[in-house]
Amino acid sequence: MTDSNLSIDPKSSALVVIDLQKGVTGRDASPHSTSSVVKNSARLAARFREKHMPVFLVRVDFKGALPLSVVTDTTFSQGDRPADWSEFVPELGVSGSDIVITKRQWGAFYGTDLEQQLRRRKIETIVLCGIATTYGVESTARFAYEYGFNQIFVEDAMTDLSQEAHRVSVDLVLKRMGRVRSTEGVLAAL
C-alpha cells in the first residue's frame, strides 16, 4: 500500500482521527488491534503537528443527546458509560493546536462544524483514520466524498468489530472514495 507517487500538500491537507477515545478503544477489534491503531494514529498526529498541519480529533459523546428513534434490527448497547468514556486516549498526545469535534452520530460531519472548520483552513485533502472502519470512518468518508474532499485512508490505522467488515469497507467502499495507504506510506509522503 505504499505509493512513491503519493504527495500530500501540507498547505491543504489535514488529519482526521475518528473516535480514539477511552470508551471505544477498549473493545475487541479486527484485523488490527486497537492498540496498534492508536499507535499508528498517534504517529500520524505527531508528524502532522510537527509539520504545522491541522489535526482534527473527533469523538462521539451521547451525553445529553436524545437517542434516535429509528427502528432497527440490532443496535449498540447504550448502557451506563463511565465518566471518562468520551475522553481521548492519552497516547494521542492531544495538543492545544488540535481541533476537537464532538459528534452525536456515527459520521463526523453530521450536526458538527467539521466542514466549516476544514473549508476555513482551505483543506482539500483529509487523511482519515480511527475506529470503527464501517461506522465512524466510513460514515465520515461518505460525507467527505459528497462534499468534494480528496481522501487518503490509512488502512493500518483503522479497525472494526470484525476483519470481514473492515475488508469489505476498505476494498469495496473506501477505495471508490479515495486512496488507501499504510501508515508508513503516508509518513513517507509527508
HELIX and SHEET records of a PDB file:
HELIX    1   1 LYS A   22  THR A   25  1                                   4    
HELIX    2   2 THR A   34  GLU A   50  1                                  17    
HELIX    3   3 PRO A   90  LEU A   92  5                                   3    
HELIX    4   4 LEU A  114  ARG A  120  1                                   7    
HELIX    5   5 THR A  133  VAL A  137  3                                   5    
HELIX    6   6 GLU A  138  GLU A  146  1                                   9    
HELIX    7   7 GLN A  163  VAL A  168  1                                   6    
HELIX    8   8 SER A  169  VAL A  173  3                                   5    
HELIX    9   9 LEU A  174  ARG A  176  5                                   3    
HELIX   10  10 THR A  183  ALA A  189  1                                   7    
SHEET    1   A 6 ILE A  99  LYS A 103  0                                        
SHEET    2   A 6 VAL A  55  VAL A  60  1                                        
SHEET    3   A 6 SER A  13  ILE A  18  1                                        
SHEET    4   A 6 THR A 125  ILE A 131  1                                        
SHEET    5   A 6 ASN A 150  THR A 159  1                                        
SHEET    6   A 6 ARG A 179  ARG A 181  1                                        
END                                                                             
